[in-house]
Amino acid sequence: SSTEKFPIRRSRRVKKHKRGLRSVRSEAQFQARLKAFFAGTSSSCKVRFFMTWISPLKAFGDRELLSVESLFKSHPEACLVIVSKSLDSVTGNKILRPFVNNGFRVIAIAPDFNYIFKDTLAETWFNRLKEGNVNPGEVSLGQNLSNLLRLALLYKFGGTYIDADVMVLKSFSKLRNTIGAQNFDVKTGKWSRLNNAVLIFDKKHPLLYKFIEEFALTFDGNKWGHNGPYLISRVVARVSGRPGYNFTVLPPSAFYPVDWRGIKSLFRRPRDEVHSKWLAKKMEQISKESFAVHLWNRQSRNLKVVKGSIVDSIISSCCIFCNT
């Protein structure tokens, strides 16, 4: 039950994460920095993007930087807020400086969870977590906080959220209140799974409210994906067709032209004629239909980009600092 205590495991897990759960900056600081960033860019900030980075700084590597490059290649006048404790540092600022020096608008700000979650059901859930009344479970708490952060940020400010392993291929400017399907059921002609690696929503959109509510009421830290992609799928299935929700579900080709099981194929060069034809057809589909490509870092992080592969081609087309 919601009031059940978890004395042995909880104390170990929660103690481990207590420092991370504290709001790093005061509410006034977080608010002021974000407000100043948006105000300073208001004349040319056509699109607001958000990323979250809960991992250590050393894990923010070339692939994540390429994601940022691809975002600005397609949206040179956008502004990007990376909500991250590790990137909001002297070293983090050095990593992002090439973008700033080239006129791109990007800032890393450590999260103030209290402020971001304020006046939503996320606030109640987070307070219970801090008090030790939520079992964080076996799945990384950072991953689950990222699942909640993206929803709360979009609810509070509106804009676009993308994961740091998403390569942006073209402008999102015509997309509004949009989610991407990860899988499509050929028999029924309907989506079978949605994903939360790309989310585009207006401020205080009712569907975001429902997502946050679902997170707070059904949180399970032991099931991978339960509080992320599966949550999005559950809620959308429930509200589809109901009045008051105005949103679009795009087909898998929009953001997930291959799912996690097939991502390796995009990193490889053609091995024979059949494979070569498949890759050519897939590249043509991505060029025509995809706004972005999710690289599924969990499955592809250790894969090398082979020259002549689809990922190699994507990187060449959407990098900014290609020869530096």
Secondary structure as GFF3:
##gff-version 3
##sequence-region A 1 324
A	DSSP	alpha_helix	7	21	.	.	.	ID=ss1
A	DSSP	alpha_helix	27	40	.	.	.	ID=ss2
A	DSSP	beta_strand	48	52	.	.	.	ID=ss3
A	DSSP	three_ten_helix	57	59	.	.	.	ID=ss4
A	DSSP	alpha_helix	62	74	.	.	.	ID=ss5
A	DSSP	beta_strand	79	83	.	.	.	ID=ss6
A	DSSP	alpha_helix	90	101	.	.	.	ID=ss7
A	DSSP	beta_strand	105	109	.	.	.	ID=ss8
A	DSSP	alpha_helix	113	117	.	.	.	ID=ss9
A	DSSP	alpha_helix	121	131	.	.	.	ID=ss10
A	DSSP	alpha_helix	141	157	.	.	.	ID=ss11
A	DSSP	beta_strand	159	162	.	.	.	ID=ss12
A	DSSP	beta_strand	166	168	.	.	.	ID=ss13
A	DSSP	beta_strand	178	185	.	.	.	ID=ss14
A	DSSP	beta_strand	190	201	.	.	.	ID=ss15
A	DSSP	alpha_helix	206	218	.	.	.	ID=ss16
A	DSSP	alpha_helix	229	239	.	.	.	ID=ss17
A	DSSP	beta_strand	248	250	.	.	.	ID=ss18
A	DSSP	three_ten_helix	252	254	.	.	.	ID=ss19
A	DSSP	three_ten_helix	263	267	.	.	.	ID=ss20
A	DSSP	alpha_helix	273	289	.	.	.	ID=ss21
A	DSSP	beta_strand	292	294	.	.	.	ID=ss22
A	DSSP	alpha_helix	297	300	.	.	.	ID=ss23
A	DSSP	alpha_helix	310	318	.	.	.	ID=ss24
###
